[in-house]
Amino acid sequence: MSATVLGGRRMALVDEEERRRAERVHQVALFRYQLIREAADAALSPRQRGAMVRAIAARLHTDPFGKPVKITRGTVDR
């Protein structure tokens, strides 16, 4: 096999890995946004937002890959 064919296969593998990584990053970003979107409402009072954030942090969530995760209040606040 020529070096060009091997190089092309390597590039295809690298491109596929980059695509998978980008998709994973996108899924994680959407998951995070779904967690906080209601609490980010500007119409909420600080007290309402705090209660909502505490409720989010108190629950167990399922990440985009099916794994149960606990999100701390500090993480939600950030």
mmJSON file of the N, C-alpha and C atoms, coordinates in Angstrom:
{"data_MODEL":{"atom_site":{
"group_PDB":["ATOM","ATOM","ATOM","ATOM","ATOM","ATOM","ATOM","ATOM","ATOM","ATOM","ATOM","ATOM","ATOM","ATOM","ATOM","ATOM","ATOM","ATOM","ATOM","ATOM","ATOM","ATOM","ATOM","ATOM","ATOM","ATOM","ATOM","ATOM","ATOM","ATOM","ATOM","ATOM","ATOM","ATOM","ATOM","ATOM","ATOM","ATOM","ATOM","ATOM","ATOM","ATOM","ATOM","ATOM","ATOM","ATOM","ATOM","ATOM","ATOM","ATOM","ATOM","ATOM","ATOM","ATOM","ATOM","ATOM","ATOM","ATOM","ATOM","ATOM","ATOM","ATOM","ATOM","ATOM","ATOM","ATOM","ATOM","ATOM","ATOM","ATOM","ATOM","ATOM","ATOM","ATOM","ATOM","ATOM","ATOM","ATOM","ATOM","ATOM","ATOM","ATOM","ATOM","ATOM","ATOM","ATOM","ATOM","ATOM","ATOM","ATOM","ATOM","ATOM","ATOM","ATOM","ATOM","ATOM","ATOM","ATOM","ATOM","ATOM","ATOM","ATOM","ATOM","ATOM","ATOM","ATOM","ATOM","ATOM","ATOM","ATOM","ATOM","ATOM","ATOM","ATOM","ATOM","ATOM","ATOM","ATOM","ATOM","ATOM","ATOM","ATOM","ATOM","ATOM","ATOM","ATOM","ATOM","ATOM","ATOM","ATOM","ATOM","ATOM","ATOM","ATOM","ATOM","ATOM","ATOM","ATOM","ATOM","ATOM","ATOM","ATOM","ATOM","ATOM","ATOM","ATOM","ATOM","ATOM","ATOM","ATOM","ATOM","ATOM","ATOM","ATOM","ATOM","ATOM","ATOM","ATOM","ATOM","ATOM","ATOM","ATOM","ATOM","ATOM","ATOM","ATOM","ATOM","ATOM","ATOM","ATOM","ATOM","ATOM","ATOM","ATOM","ATOM","ATOM","ATOM","ATOM","ATOM","ATOM","ATOM","ATOM","ATOM","ATOM","ATOM","ATOM","ATOM","ATOM","ATOM","ATOM","ATOM","ATOM","ATOM","ATOM","ATOM","ATOM","ATOM","ATOM","ATOM","ATOM","ATOM","ATOM","ATOM","ATOM","ATOM","ATOM","ATOM","ATOM","ATOM","ATOM","ATOM","ATOM","ATOM","ATOM","ATOM","ATOM","ATOM","ATOM","ATOM","ATOM","ATOM","ATOM","ATOM","ATOM","ATOM","ATOM","ATOM","ATOM","ATOM","ATOM","ATOM","ATOM","ATOM","ATOM"],
"id":[1,2,3,4,5,6,7,8,9,10,11,12,13,14,15,16,17,18,19,20,21,22,23,24,25,26,27,28,29,30,31,32,33,34,35,36,37,38,39,40,41,42,43,44,45,46,47,48,49,50,51,52,53,54,55,56,57,58,59,60,61,62,63,64,65,66,67,68,69,70,71,72,73,74,75,76,77,78,79,80,81,82,83,84,85,86,87,88,89,90,91,92,93,94,95,96,97,98,99,100,101,102,103,104,105,106,107,108,109,110,111,112,113,114,115,116,117,118,119,120,121,122,123,124,125,126,127,128,129,130,131,132,133,134,135,136,137,138,139,140,141,142,143,144,145,146,147,148,149,150,151,152,153,154,155,156,157,158,159,160,161,162,163,164,165,166,167,168,169,170,171,172,173,174,175,176,177,178,179,180,181,182,183,184,185,186,187,188,189,190,191,192,193,194,195,196,197,198,199,200,201,202,203,204,205,206,207,208,209,210,211,212,213,214,215,216,217,218,219,220,221,222,223,224,225,226,227,228,229,230,231,232,233,234],
"type_symbol":["N","C","C","N","C","C","N","C","C","N","C","C","N","C","C","N","C","C","N","C","C","N","C","C","N","C","C","N","C","C","N","C","C","N","C","C","N","C","C","N","C","C","N","C","C","N","C","C","N","C","C","N","C","C","N","C","C","N","C","C","N","C","C","N","C","C","N","C","C","N","C","C","N","C","C","N","C","C","N","C","C","N","C","C","N","C","C","N","C","C","N","C","C","N","C","C","N","C","C","N","C","C","N","C","C","N","C","C","N","C","C","N","C","C","N","C","C","N","C","C","N","C","C","N","C","C","N","C","C","N","C","C","N","C","C","N","C","C","N","C","C","N","C","C","N","C","C","N","C","C","N","C","C","N","C","C","N","C","C","N","C","C","N","C","C","N","C","C","N","C","C","N","C","C","N","C","C","N","C","C","N","C","C","N","C","C","N","C","C","N","C","C","N","C","C","N","C","C","N","C","C","N","C","C","N","C","C","N","C","C","N","C","C","N","C","C","N","C","C","N","C","C","N","C","C","N","C","C","N","C","C","N","C","C"],
"label_atom_id":["N","CA","C","N","CA","C","N","CA","C","N","CA","C","N","CA","C","N","CA","C","N","CA","C","N","CA","C","N","CA","C","N","CA","C","N","CA","C","N","CA","C","N","CA","C","N","CA","C","N","CA","C","N","CA","C","N","CA","C","N","CA","C","N","CA","C","N","CA","C","N","CA","C","N","CA","C","N","CA","C","N","CA","C","N","CA","C","N","CA","C","N","CA","C","N","CA","C","N","CA","C","N","CA","C","N","CA","C","N","CA","C","N","CA","C","N","CA","C","N","CA","C","N","CA","C","N","CA","C","N","CA","C","N","CA","C","N","CA","C","N","CA","C","N","CA","C","N","CA","C","N","CA","C","N","CA","C","N","CA","C","N","CA","C","N","CA","C","N","CA","C","N","CA","C","N","CA","C","N","CA","C","N","CA","C","N","CA","C","N","CA","C","N","CA","C","N","CA","C","N","CA","C","N","CA","C","N","CA","C","N","CA","C","N","CA","C","N","CA","C","N","CA","C","N","CA","C","N","CA","C","N","CA","C","N","CA","C","N","CA","C","N","CA","C","N","CA","C","N","CA","C","N","CA","C","N","CA","C","N","CA","C","N","CA","C","N","CA","C","N","CA","C"],
"label_alt_id":[null,null,null,null,null,null,null,null,null,null,null,null,null,null,null,null,null,null,null,null,null,null,null,null,null,null,null,null,null,null,null,null,null,null,null,null,null,null,null,null,null,null,null,null,null,null,null,null,null,null,null,null,null,null,null,null,null,null,null,null,null,null,null,null,null,null,null,null,null,null,null,null,null,null,null,null,null,null,null,null,null,null,null,null,null,null,null,null,null,null,null,null,null,null,null,null,null,null,null,null,null,null,null,null,null,null,null,null,null,null,null,null,null,null,null,null,null,null,null,null,null,null,null,null,null,null,null,null,null,null,null,null,null,null,null,null,null,null,null,null,null,null,null,null,null,null,null,null,null,null,null,null,null,null,null,null,null,null,null,null,null,null,null,null,null,null,null,null,null,null,null,null,null,null,null,null,null,null,null,null,null,null,null,null,null,null,null,null,null,null,null,null,null,null,null,null,null,null,null,null,null,null,null,null,null,null,null,null,null,null,null,null,null,null,null,null,null,null,null,null,null,null,null,null,null,null,null,null,null,null,null,null,null,null],
"label_comp_id":["MET","MET","MET","SER","SER","SER","ALA","ALA","ALA","THR","THR","THR","VAL","VAL","VAL","LEU","LEU","LEU","GLY","GLY","GLY","GLY","GLY","GLY","ARG","ARG","ARG","ARG","ARG","ARG","MET","MET","MET","ALA","ALA","ALA","LEU","LEU","LEU","VAL","VAL","VAL","ASP","ASP","ASP","GLU","GLU","GLU","GLU","GLU","GLU","GLU","GLU","GLU","ARG","ARG","ARG","ARG","ARG","ARG","ARG","ARG","ARG","ALA","ALA","ALA","GLU","GLU","GLU","ARG","ARG","ARG","VAL","VAL","VAL","HIS","HIS","HIS","GLN","GLN","GLN","VAL","VAL","VAL","ALA","ALA","ALA","LEU","LEU","LEU","PHE","PHE","PHE","ARG","ARG","ARG","TYR","TYR","TYR","GLN","GLN","GLN","LEU","LEU","LEU","ILE","ILE","ILE","ARG","ARG","ARG","GLU","GLU","GLU","ALA","ALA","ALA","ALA","ALA","ALA","ASP","ASP","ASP","ALA","ALA","ALA","ALA","ALA","ALA","LEU","LEU","LEU","SER","SER","SER","PRO","PRO","PRO","ARG","ARG","ARG","GLN","GLN","GLN","ARG","ARG","ARG","GLY","GLY","GLY","ALA","ALA","ALA","MET","MET","MET","VAL","VAL","VAL","ARG","ARG","ARG","ALA","ALA","ALA","ILE","ILE","ILE","ALA","ALA","ALA","ALA","ALA","ALA","ARG","ARG","ARG","LEU","LEU","LEU","HIS","HIS","HIS","THR","THR","THR","ASP","ASP","ASP","PRO","PRO","PRO","PHE","PHE","PHE","GLY","GLY","GLY","LYS","LYS","LYS","PRO","PRO","PRO","VAL","VAL","VAL","LYS","LYS","LYS","ILE","ILE","ILE","THR","THR","THR","ARG","ARG","ARG","GLY","GLY","GLY","THR","THR","THR","VAL","VAL","VAL","ASP","ASP","ASP","ARG","ARG","ARG"],
"label_asym_id":["A","A","A","A","A","A","A","A","A","A","A","A","A","A","A","A","A","A","A","A","A","A","A","A","A","A","A","A","A","A","A","A","A","A","A","A","A","A","A","A","A","A","A","A","A","A","A","A","A","A","A","A","A","A","A","A","A","A","A","A","A","A","A","A","A","A","A","A","A","A","A","A","A","A","A","A","A","A","A","A","A","A","A","A","A","A","A","A","A","A","A","A","A","A","A","A","A","A","A","A","A","A","A","A","A","A","A","A","A","A","A","A","A","A","A","A","A","A","A","A","A","A","A","A","A","A","A","A","A","A","A","A","A","A","A","A","A","A","A","A","A","A","A","A","A","A","A","A","A","A","A","A","A","A","A","A","A","A","A","A","A","A","A","A","A","A","A","A","A","A","A","A","A","A","A","A","A","A","A","A","A","A","A","A","A","A","A","A","A","A","A","A","A","A","A","A","A","A","A","A","A","A","A","A","A","A","A","A","A","A","A","A","A","A","A","A","A","A","A","A","A","A","A","A","A","A","A","A","A","A","A","A","A","A"],
"label_entity_id":["1","1","1","1","1","1","1","1","1","1","1","1","1","1","1","1","1","1","1","1","1","1","1","1","1","1","1","1","1","1","1","1","1","1","1","1","1","1","1","1","1","1","1","1","1","1","1","1","1","1","1","1","1","1","1","1","1","1","1","1","1","1","1","1","1","1","1","1","1","1","1","1","1","1","1","1","1","1","1","1","1","1","1","1","1","1","1","1","1","1","1","1","1","1","1","1","1","1","1","1","1","1","1","1","1","1","1","1","1","1","1","1","1","1","1","1","1","1","1","1","1","1","1","1","1","1","1","1","1","1","1","1","1","1","1","1","1","1","1","1","1","1","1","1","1","1","1","1","1","1","1","1","1","1","1","1","1","1","1","1","1","1","1","1","1","1","1","1","1","1","1","1","1","1","1","1","1","1","1","1","1","1","1","1","1","1","1","1","1","1","1","1","1","1","1","1","1","1","1","1","1","1","1","1","1","1","1","1","1","1","1","1","1","1","1","1","1","1","1","1","1","1","1","1","1","1","1","1","1","1","1","1","1","1"],
"label_seq_id":[1,1,1,2,2,2,3,3,3,4,4,4,5,5,5,6,6,6,7,7,7,8,8,8,9,9,9,10,10,10,11,11,11,12,12,12,13,13,13,14,14,14,15,15,15,16,16,16,17,17,17,18,18,18,19,19,19,20,20,20,21,21,21,22,22,22,23,23,23,24,24,24,25,25,25,26,26,26,27,27,27,28,28,28,29,29,29,30,30,30,31,31,31,32,32,32,33,33,33,34,34,34,35,35,35,36,36,36,37,37,37,38,38,38,39,39,39,40,40,40,41,41,41,42,42,42,43,43,43,44,44,44,45,45,45,46,46,46,47,47,47,48,48,48,49,49,49,50,50,50,51,51,51,52,52,52,53,53,53,54,54,54,55,55,55,56,56,56,57,57,57,58,58,58,59,59,59,60,60,60,61,61,61,62,62,62,63,63,63,64,64,64,65,65,65,66,66,66,67,67,67,68,68,68,69,69,69,70,70,70,71,71,71,72,72,72,73,73,73,74,74,74,75,75,75,76,76,76,77,77,77,78,78,78],
"pdbx_PDB_ins_code":[null,null,null,null,null,null,null,null,null,null,null,null,null,null,null,null,null,null,null,null,null,null,null,null,null,null,null,null,null,null,null,null,null,null,null,null,null,null,null,null,null,null,null,null,null,null,null,null,null,null,null,null,null,null,null,null,null,null,null,null,null,null,null,null,null,null,null,null,null,null,null,null,null,null,null,null,null,null,null,null,null,null,null,null,null,null,null,null,null,null,null,null,null,null,null,null,null,null,null,null,null,null,null,null,null,null,null,null,null,null,null,null,null,null,null,null,null,null,null,null,null,null,null,null,null,null,null,null,null,null,null,null,null,null,null,null,null,null,null,null,null,null,null,null,null,null,null,null,null,null,null,null,null,null,null,null,null,null,null,null,null,null,null,null,null,null,null,null,null,null,null,null,null,null,null,null,null,null,null,null,null,null,null,null,null,null,null,null,null,null,null,null,null,null,null,null,null,null,null,null,null,null,null,null,null,null,null,null,null,null,null,null,null,null,null,null,null,null,null,null,null,null,null,null,null,null,null,null,null,null,null,null,null,null],
"Cartn_x":[0.85,0.0,0.894,0.499,1.334,1.178,2.166,2.138,0.95,0.563,-0.574,-1.868,-2.066,-3.274,-3.272,-2.136,-2.047,-2.26,-1.678,-1.86,-3.319,-3.977,-5.393,-6.259,-5.927,-6.668,-6.463,-5.234,-4.956,-5.734,-5.757,-6.493,-7.991,-8.505,-9.92,-10.208,-9.31,-9.486,-9.426,-8.499,-8.375,-9.637,-10.117,-11.341,-12.531,-12.631,-13.735,-13.647,-12.459,-12.275,-12.658,-12.257,-12.608,-14.116,-14.785,-16.232,-16.919,-16.438,-17.009,-16.818,-15.63,-15.351,-16.252,-16.404,-17.26,-18.715,-19.179,-20.54,-20.702,-19.694,-19.741,-19.78,-18.944,-18.914,-20.28,-20.871,-22.187,-23.249,-23.234,-24.202,-24.06,-22.836,-22.595,-23.09,-22.825,-23.272,-24.797,-25.476,-26.942,-27.474,-26.848,-27.241,-27.125,-26.015,-25.799,-26.826,-27.072,-28.05,-29.442,-29.814,-31.127,-31.268,-30.181,-30.232,-30.534,-29.951,-30.028,-30.989,-31.548,-32.307,-33.435,-34.175,-35.265,-34.72,-33.635,-33.054,-32.412,-32.123,-31.491,-32.508,-33.772,-34.826,-34.639,-34.492,-34.264,-35.459,-36.621,-37.824,-37.869,-37.007,-36.998,-36.348,-36.871,-36.231,-35.024,-34.104,-32.965,-33.416,-34.459,-34.962,-35.516,-36.272,-36.822,-35.698,-34.715,-33.589,-32.814,-32.589,-31.867,-32.592,-33.91,-34.689,-34.596,-34.651,-34.582,-33.204,-32.161,-30.797,-30.6,-31.11,-31.006,-31.744,-32.9,-33.659,-32.904,-32.278,-31.483,-30.337,-29.656,-28.501,-28.918,-30.143,-30.599,-30.944,-31.178,-31.606,-30.43,-30.665,-29.733,-30.163,-29.232,-29.518,-28.868,-29.365,-28.753,-28.069,-26.759,-26.012,-26.356,-25.861,-26.215,-25.778,-24.947,-24.419,-25.01,-26.062,-26.786,-26.251,-25.248,-24.628,-25.308,-25.646,-26.224,-25.157,-25.515,-24.568,-25.259,-24.498,-24.963,-24.241,-24.993,-24.417,-24.439,-23.314,-23.267,-23.877,-24.278,-24.864,-23.857,-22.623,-21.598,-21.462,-21.557,-21.473,-22.672,-23.854,-25.047,-24.943,-24.465,-24.302,-23.373,-22.291,-21.336,-22.006],
"Cartn_y":[-1.169,0.0,1.23,2.225,3.42,4.299,5.155,6.071,7.023,7.347,8.252,7.62,6.339,5.643,5.539,5.168,5.07,6.423,7.448,8.799,9.222,8.853,9.177,8.475,7.224,6.483,7.11,7.485,8.136,9.44,10.204,11.472,11.216,10.17,9.847,9.473,8.718,8.352,9.578,10.471,11.695,12.541,12.669,13.439,12.827,11.525,10.837,11.062,10.996,11.256,12.691,13.631,15.031,15.229,14.562,14.662,14.095,12.94,12.328,13.228,13.802,14.679,15.908,16.494,17.67,17.326,16.162,15.734,15.545,14.962,14.748,16.098,17.021,18.351,19.022,18.883,19.456,18.846,17.538,16.856,17.316,17.45,17.898,19.336,20.189,21.579,21.661,20.888,20.881,20.362,19.335,18.784,19.852,20.555,21.601,22.72,23.113,24.173,23.744,22.506,22.011,22.067,21.818,21.865,23.267,24.271,25.617,26.561,26.173,27.136,27.813,27.079,27.692,28.645,28.267,29.106,30.368,30.373,31.533,32.6,32.363,33.307,34.616,35.704,37.025,37.499,36.927,37.342,36.782,35.822,35.229,36.178,36.152,36.9,36.09,36.724,35.969,34.801,34.998,33.938,32.771,33.085,32.045,31.286,32.036,31.403,30.498,30.967,30.166,28.868,28.933,27.721,26.754,27.308,26.464,25.795,26.561,26.019,24.93,25.151,24.119,22.853,23.004,21.84,21.089,21.823,21.183,20.387,21.003,20.354,19.165,19.139,18.063,16.779,16.905,15.743,15.015,13.758,12.963,13.109,13.384,13.598,12.488,12.269,11.31,12.111,11.913,12.666,12.162,12.803,12.41,10.995,10.406,9.083,8.001,8.391,7.436,7.23,7.989,7.845,8.767,8.258,9.134,10.077,11.351,12.347,13.26,13.715,14.691,15.995,17.059,18.362,19.209,19.754,20.544,21.919,22.526,23.867,24.859,24.754,25.648,25.539,24.327,24.127,24.765,24.584,25.195,26.72,27.241,28.689,29.26,28.545,29.012,29.034],
"Cartn_z":[0.0,0.0,0.0,-0.73,-0.821,0.42,0.613,1.747,1.643,0.404,0.206,0.71,0.419,0.865,2.391,2.97,4.421,5.072,4.496,5.03,4.951,3.872,3.708,4.738,5.043,6.066,7.434,7.731,9.013,9.132,8.049,8.059,8.256,7.63,7.785,9.23,9.868,11.27,12.172,11.882,12.671,12.502,11.266,11.015,11.747,11.744,12.426,13.94,14.498,15.925,16.264,15.437,15.666,15.589,14.65,14.524,15.758,16.223,17.433,18.651,18.764,19.895,19.848,18.676,18.532,18.883,18.477,18.798,20.302,20.934,22.386,23.13,22.704,23.311,23.142,21.974,21.703,22.619,22.772,23.644,25.097,25.568,26.945,27.121,26.145,26.231,26.285,25.454,25.478,26.808,27.347,28.642,29.724,29.744,30.749,30.602,29.371,29.148,29.602,29.309,29.731,31.254,31.957,33.418,33.941,33.333,33.903,33.204,32.07,31.265,32.044,32.853,33.608,34.676,35.312,36.366,35.796,34.51,33.88,33.464,33.709,33.341,34.11,33.383,33.997,34.821,34.584,35.313,36.737,37.056,38.394,39.408,40.605,41.684,42.17,42.872,43.41,44.295,45.058,45.93,45.098,44.06,43.193,42.488,41.99,41.292,42.244,43.47,44.45,44.756,44.908,45.172,43.994,42.795,41.607,41.491,41.752,41.679,42.738,43.943,44.98,44.562,43.926,43.461,42.373,41.473,40.408,41.03,42.004,42.637,43.501,43.968,44.857,44.095,42.802,42.014,41.38,41.092,40.302,38.847,37.969,36.548,35.735,34.548,33.627,32.53,32.408,31.408,30.003,28.959,27.599,27.219,28.029,27.713,28.611,29.359,30.181,31.579,31.959,33.273,34.288,35.478,36.497,37.048,37.159,37.664,38.66,39.619,40.608,40.287,40.19,39.87,41.14,41.53,42.758,42.541,43.626,43.524,42.948,43.376,42.843,41.334,40.832,39.376,38.693,39.24,38.647,38.728,39.834,39.979,38.913,38.634,37.607,36.261],
"occupancy":[1.0,1.0,1.0,1.0,1.0,1.0,1.0,1.0,1.0,1.0,1.0,1.0,1.0,1.0,1.0,1.0,1.0,1.0,1.0,1.0,1.0,1.0,1.0,1.0,1.0,1.0,1.0,1.0,1.0,1.0,1.0,1.0,1.0,1.0,1.0,1.0,1.0,1.0,1.0,1.0,1.0,1.0,1.0,1.0,1.0,1.0,1.0,1.0,1.0,1.0,1.0,1.0,1.0,1.0,1.0,1.0,1.0,1.0,1.0,1.0,1.0,1.0,1.0,1.0,1.0,1.0,1.0,1.0,1.0,1.0,1.0,1.0,1.0,1.0,1.0,1.0,1.0,1.0,1.0,1.0,1.0,1.0,1.0,1.0,1.0,1.0,1.0,1.0,1.0,1.0,1.0,1.0,1.0,1.0,1.0,1.0,1.0,1.0,1.0,1.0,1.0,1.0,1.0,1.0,1.0,1.0,1.0,1.0,1.0,1.0,1.0,1.0,1.0,1.0,1.0,1.0,1.0,1.0,1.0,1.0,1.0,1.0,1.0,1.0,1.0,1.0,1.0,1.0,1.0,1.0,1.0,1.0,1.0,1.0,1.0,1.0,1.0,1.0,1.0,1.0,1.0,1.0,1.0,1.0,1.0,1.0,1.0,1.0,1.0,1.0,1.0,1.0,1.0,1.0,1.0,1.0,1.0,1.0,1.0,1.0,1.0,1.0,1.0,1.0,1.0,1.0,1.0,1.0,1.0,1.0,1.0,1.0,1.0,1.0,1.0,1.0,1.0,1.0,1.0,1.0,1.0,1.0,1.0,1.0,1.0,1.0,1.0,1.0,1.0,1.0,1.0,1.0,1.0,1.0,1.0,1.0,1.0,1.0,1.0,1.0,1.0,1.0,1.0,1.0,1.0,1.0,1.0,1.0,1.0,1.0,1.0,1.0,1.0,1.0,1.0,1.0,1.0,1.0,1.0,1.0,1.0,1.0,1.0,1.0,1.0,1.0,1.0,1.0,1.0,1.0,1.0,1.0,1.0,1.0],
"B_iso_or_equiv":[0.0,0.0,0.0,0.0,0.0,0.0,0.0,0.0,0.0,0.0,0.0,0.0,0.0,0.0,0.0,0.0,0.0,0.0,0.0,0.0,0.0,0.0,0.0,0.0,0.0,0.0,0.0,0.0,0.0,0.0,0.0,0.0,0.0,0.0,0.0,0.0,0.0,0.0,0.0,0.0,0.0,0.0,0.0,0.0,0.0,0.0,0.0,0.0,0.0,0.0,0.0,0.0,0.0,0.0,0.0,0.0,0.0,0.0,0.0,0.0,0.0,0.0,0.0,0.0,0.0,0.0,0.0,0.0,0.0,0.0,0.0,0.0,0.0,0.0,0.0,0.0,0.0,0.0,0.0,0.0,0.0,0.0,0.0,0.0,0.0,0.0,0.0,0.0,0.0,0.0,0.0,0.0,0.0,0.0,0.0,0.0,0.0,0.0,0.0,0.0,0.0,0.0,0.0,0.0,0.0,0.0,0.0,0.0,0.0,0.0,0.0,0.0,0.0,0.0,0.0,0.0,0.0,0.0,0.0,0.0,0.0,0.0,0.0,0.0,0.0,0.0,0.0,0.0,0.0,0.0,0.0,0.0,0.0,0.0,0.0,0.0,0.0,0.0,0.0,0.0,0.0,0.0,0.0,0.0,0.0,0.0,0.0,0.0,0.0,0.0,0.0,0.0,0.0,0.0,0.0,0.0,0.0,0.0,0.0,0.0,0.0,0.0,0.0,0.0,0.0,0.0,0.0,0.0,0.0,0.0,0.0,0.0,0.0,0.0,0.0,0.0,0.0,0.0,0.0,0.0,0.0,0.0,0.0,0.0,0.0,0.0,0.0,0.0,0.0,0.0,0.0,0.0,0.0,0.0,0.0,0.0,0.0,0.0,0.0,0.0,0.0,0.0,0.0,0.0,0.0,0.0,0.0,0.0,0.0,0.0,0.0,0.0,0.0,0.0,0.0,0.0,0.0,0.0,0.0,0.0,0.0,0.0,0.0,0.0,0.0,0.0,0.0,0.0,0.0,0.0,0.0,0.0,0.0,0.0],
"pdbx_formal_charge":[null,null,null,null,null,null,null,null,null,null,null,null,null,null,null,null,null,null,null,null,null,null,null,null,null,null,null,null,null,null,null,null,null,null,null,null,null,null,null,null,null,null,null,null,null,null,null,null,null,null,null,null,null,null,null,null,null,null,null,null,null,null,null,null,null,null,null,null,null,null,null,null,null,null,null,null,null,null,null,null,null,null,null,null,null,null,null,null,null,null,null,null,null,null,null,null,null,null,null,null,null,null,null,null,null,null,null,null,null,null,null,null,null,null,null,null,null,null,null,null,null,null,null,null,null,null,null,null,null,null,null,null,null,null,null,null,null,null,null,null,null,null,null,null,null,null,null,null,null,null,null,null,null,null,null,null,null,null,null,null,null,null,null,null,null,null,null,null,null,null,null,null,null,null,null,null,null,null,null,null,null,null,null,null,null,null,null,null,null,null,null,null,null,null,null,null,null,null,null,null,null,null,null,null,null,null,null,null,null,null,null,null,null,null,null,null,null,null,null,null,null,null,null,null,null,null,null,null,null,null,null,null,null,null],
"auth_seq_id":[1,1,1,2,2,2,3,3,3,4,4,4,5,5,5,6,6,6,7,7,7,8,8,8,9,9,9,10,10,10,11,11,11,12,12,12,13,13,13,14,14,14,15,15,15,16,16,16,17,17,17,18,18,18,19,19,19,20,20,20,21,21,21,22,22,22,23,23,23,24,24,24,25,25,25,26,26,26,27,27,27,28,28,28,29,29,29,30,30,30,31,31,31,32,32,32,33,33,33,34,34,34,35,35,35,36,36,36,37,37,37,38,38,38,39,39,39,40,40,40,41,41,41,42,42,42,43,43,43,44,44,44,45,45,45,46,46,46,47,47,47,48,48,48,49,49,49,50,50,50,51,51,51,52,52,52,53,53,53,54,54,54,55,55,55,56,56,56,57,57,57,58,58,58,59,59,59,60,60,60,61,61,61,62,62,62,63,63,63,64,64,64,65,65,65,66,66,66,67,67,67,68,68,68,69,69,69,70,70,70,71,71,71,72,72,72,73,73,73,74,74,74,75,75,75,76,76,76,77,77,77,78,78,78],
"auth_comp_id":["MET","MET","MET","SER","SER","SER","ALA","ALA","ALA","THR","THR","THR","VAL","VAL","VAL","LEU","LEU","LEU","GLY","GLY","GLY","GLY","GLY","GLY","ARG","ARG","ARG","ARG","ARG","ARG","MET","MET","MET","ALA","ALA","ALA","LEU","LEU","LEU","VAL","VAL","VAL","ASP","ASP","ASP","GLU","GLU","GLU","GLU","GLU","GLU","GLU","GLU","GLU","ARG","ARG","ARG","ARG","ARG","ARG","ARG","ARG","ARG","ALA","ALA","ALA","GLU","GLU","GLU","ARG","ARG","ARG","VAL","VAL","VAL","HIS","HIS","HIS","GLN","GLN","GLN","VAL","VAL","VAL","ALA","ALA","ALA","LEU","LEU","LEU","PHE","PHE","PHE","ARG","ARG","ARG","TYR","TYR","TYR","GLN","GLN","GLN","LEU","LEU","LEU","ILE","ILE","ILE","ARG","ARG","ARG","GLU","GLU","GLU","ALA","ALA","ALA","ALA","ALA","ALA","ASP","ASP","ASP","ALA","ALA","ALA","ALA","ALA","ALA","LEU","LEU","LEU","SER","SER","SER","PRO","PRO","PRO","ARG","ARG","ARG","GLN","GLN","GLN","ARG","ARG","ARG","GLY","GLY","GLY","ALA","ALA","ALA","MET","MET","MET","VAL","VAL","VAL","ARG","ARG","ARG","ALA","ALA","ALA","ILE","ILE","ILE","ALA","ALA","ALA","ALA","ALA","ALA","ARG","ARG","ARG","LEU","LEU","LEU","HIS","HIS","HIS","THR","THR","THR","ASP","ASP","ASP","PRO","PRO","PRO","PHE","PHE","PHE","GLY","GLY","GLY","LYS","LYS","LYS","PRO","PRO","PRO","VAL","VAL","VAL","LYS","LYS","LYS","ILE","ILE","ILE","THR","THR","THR","ARG","ARG","ARG","GLY","GLY","GLY","THR","THR","THR","VAL","VAL","VAL","ASP","ASP","ASP","ARG","ARG","ARG"],
"auth_asym_id":["A","A","A","A","A","A","A","A","A","A","A","A","A","A","A","A","A","A","A","A","A","A","A","A","A","A","A","A","A","A","A","A","A","A","A","A","A","A","A","A","A","A","A","A","A","A","A","A","A","A","A","A","A","A","A","A","A","A","A","A","A","A","A","A","A","A","A","A","A","A","A","A","A","A","A","A","A","A","A","A","A","A","A","A","A","A","A","A","A","A","A","A","A","A","A","A","A","A","A","A","A","A","A","A","A","A","A","A","A","A","A","A","A","A","A","A","A","A","A","A","A","A","A","A","A","A","A","A","A","A","A","A","A","A","A","A","A","A","A","A","A","A","A","A","A","A","A","A","A","A","A","A","A","A","A","A","A","A","A","A","A","A","A","A","A","A","A","A","A","A","A","A","A","A","A","A","A","A","A","A","A","A","A","A","A","A","A","A","A","A","A","A","A","A","A","A","A","A","A","A","A","A","A","A","A","A","A","A","A","A","A","A","A","A","A","A","A","A","A","A","A","A","A","A","A","A","A","A","A","A","A","A","A","A"],
"auth_atom_id":["N","CA","C","N","CA","C","N","CA","C","N","CA","C","N","CA","C","N","CA","C","N","CA","C","N","CA","C","N","CA","C","N","CA","C","N","CA","C","N","CA","C","N","CA","C","N","CA","C","N","CA","C","N","CA","C","N","CA","C","N","CA","C","N","CA","C","N","CA","C","N","CA","C","N","CA","C","N","CA","C","N","CA","C","N","CA","C","N","CA","C","N","CA","C","N","CA","C","N","CA","C","N","CA","C","N","CA","C","N","CA","C","N","CA","C","N","CA","C","N","CA","C","N","CA","C","N","CA","C","N","CA","C","N","CA","C","N","CA","C","N","CA","C","N","CA","C","N","CA","C","N","CA","C","N","CA","C","N","CA","C","N","CA","C","N","CA","C","N","CA","C","N","CA","C","N","CA","C","N","CA","C","N","CA","C","N","CA","C","N","CA","C","N","CA","C","N","CA","C","N","CA","C","N","CA","C","N","CA","C","N","CA","C","N","CA","C","N","CA","C","N","CA","C","N","CA","C","N","CA","C","N","CA","C","N","CA","C","N","CA","C","N","CA","C","N","CA","C","N","CA","C","N","CA","C","N","CA","C","N","CA","C","N","CA","C","N","CA","C","N","CA","C"],
"pdbx_PDB_model_num":[1,1,1,1,1,1,1,1,1,1,1,1,1,1,1,1,1,1,1,1,1,1,1,1,1,1,1,1,1,1,1,1,1,1,1,1,1,1,1,1,1,1,1,1,1,1,1,1,1,1,1,1,1,1,1,1,1,1,1,1,1,1,1,1,1,1,1,1,1,1,1,1,1,1,1,1,1,1,1,1,1,1,1,1,1,1,1,1,1,1,1,1,1,1,1,1,1,1,1,1,1,1,1,1,1,1,1,1,1,1,1,1,1,1,1,1,1,1,1,1,1,1,1,1,1,1,1,1,1,1,1,1,1,1,1,1,1,1,1,1,1,1,1,1,1,1,1,1,1,1,1,1,1,1,1,1,1,1,1,1,1,1,1,1,1,1,1,1,1,1,1,1,1,1,1,1,1,1,1,1,1,1,1,1,1,1,1,1,1,1,1,1,1,1,1,1,1,1,1,1,1,1,1,1,1,1,1,1,1,1,1,1,1,1,1,1,1,1,1,1,1,1,1,1,1,1,1,1,1,1,1,1,1,1]
}}}
